[in-house]
Amino acid sequence: MQIPSAGTATSGVTETPSTATHQGWSSRFAFIMASVGFAVGLGNIWKFPYVAGENGGGAFVLVYLLCVFAIGAPILMAEVLIGRRGRLSPNESMAHVAHEAGASKHWHWVGAMTMTTAFLMMLIYSVVAGWVLQYLFFSVSGTVTTLTTGQASGELFADMVADPGGLFFWCVVVLMLTGGIVASGIQNGIERAVTFLMPLLFVLLLAMVGYAAVAGAFDRGLAFLFSPDFSKLSPQAVLIAIGQAFFSVSVAMAGMMTFGAYLPKSTSIAKSVSIVVCADTLVALLAGLAIFPLVFANGLDPQAGPGLIFETLPVAFAQMPGGYFFSTLFFLLLSVAAITSNVGLLEPLVSWAEEHKGIDRRRAGLMIVGISLVLCSFTALSFNHLKDFEPLGWLPLFAGMNINELLTFLIDQVLLPVGGLLIALFAGWVMHRETTRDELAMANPRLFALWYFLIRYIVPVAVFLVLVLGISE
């Protein structure tokens, strides 16, 4: 299906109708699978379990769920409706919708900022996704099942991140896989990939949960995740929960606005986004049920932090029956999640180059992947040879931050909350109420009224708090 664009680019903004076209999703199922694939990534399966572990388990999960549905979901709906209204890449869609509302053309900078966020995130995410593929290799080769002690597991991880050549090689593999999918187009590339990979991900995840139920301390894992102890819930943990909700459903990263631009008018945004958010949340909770029972059964630390996946879990697999098979299954699951999320980060950039610069999709993909590979080398080096290099260390706010830590801070503490805040303000206060109602097309007017109230009042305040407190830490 070809979707007509809303406008043509003039001096960086879209103001008049055009005959330019974008390929669209063939079905709502394809859009949902692509969106779930983008949202469901390492943030759900890697980051959520260790963040929950560090912040008390059940009480944190409860706050996280509230944040996902009251803050993440409304912004996600706003992104999709802006994308579908504009029918172009994020900056051009923002410009067109702003022009339609009689607002400043400079709103296109918000779309440009989300694409910048996607690009910077890809530089970090591709390296971490490379870790996942390398651990899949370690699992297949049998290395993981030899890691019977925390010391041995820690040494393997330390050796891996200390090797810049190895990190770069696996980063190349990640970006080549990502670029290959995106370069093949919306229907022939992304759709085909996600309609196979996402059902596979759910099957693998359910298999891991079944394994944890049989071989792990499932009752303890269940209690840890769903028995809230509010004495362990600090104000900082609440802010982390809001931030994790942002990271988990992939708001302000350009991908959902781009995917929305390919969405037919006949498809309900509200229903589709609700499915995406529920699936994303389900994956995060199932990941916790797959991981924590194994951690508890082997007397390991659920508060192991980022090392939970790469240092703690391998010890559990090495000590448990069927460890070789299930460690391979687990890191295959992580690999699928990593690649589908990276696709969502690359697609907005390729879409913009194709639409704004007239570069065909294959050349655009190759060009952006090439640039990313060069810059990813610096991200990879920040784990070893450049780990003590502080590019902005002369500024008090950035003192002690190497390249990777600086990018992470800028993305998590600045770009994501600022992007989310501006998208909420744009949808709630700049776009006409009738326009948002028309795009969302909710059958129940009370649900629209609830979304409109959240996006105008609750979401901006919550995100502003995250922004201010995150920077002032």
Salt bridges, closest charged atoms under 4 A:
GLU92 OE2 - HIS356 ND1 3.35
GLU100 OE1 - ARG85 NE 3.02
GLU347 OE1 - ARG361 NH1 2.80
GLU354 OE1 - ARG361 NH2 3.48
GLU355 OE1 - HIS22 NE2 2.80
ASP360 OD2 - ARG363 NE 3.25
ASP412 OD2 - LYS47 NZ 3.94
ASP438 OD2 - ARG85 NH1 3.08
ASP438 OD2 - LYS265 NZ 3.03
GLU439 OE1 - ARG84 NE 2.91
GLU439 OE2 - ARG85 NH1 3.01
GLU439 OE2 - LYS265 NZ 3.33
